[in-house]
Amino acid sequence: MAVAALFASPLLFIFTTIVFNDHLMIALLSLATIFAHRSLCAVRKTGAPTRHDMLATGLLLGLAILAKYVAALFAVALVLVAVLRREYRPIFRTPI
């Protein structure tokens, strides 16, 4: 059902016909999002982030910012999530 909805969507044709010049930034931010999610889930479960997930998030986010500076908005969004959500605030107490 989901595959049929995807192929019926006009967005599929837009994203497959236009060449995006930000492909490196999009790929790096996608990977950074995966590691940031894993890290935030670890903070919620155990109270402390996993070291390798935090380092991977920082590395990938830094490379995405080097690819295009607009990626810095993602870093601002991650900080805002950690500040505004009470269960993620222990992330600031944990040095890497």
Phi, psi and omega in degrees: 000316181294325179293320178295320178294323179295314181288337178278344184283136176291341179295330178300317181288328178292313184285340179265351180254336181266137177268118179269131179274000180256027185298325180292316179296318181296318180294316181292321178291327177295316177293321178296325178295320179297313181289326177294321178296316178298321180292317179292326176293323177293323177295319180292323183279312188251346182091357179216141179284158174279140187297314185290329177291320178295317180293321177294320177298314180296317180296311181293323177293320177297318178293323177294322178293323175294327179291317177202132188290348177296336180295345177296336176295329176294320178296319177297320179295320178297319179294319179296322177297317181291328181281319187277337179261122185298323184288345180260357182296333176298349179295334180280342180274348186260109174284149181273000000 
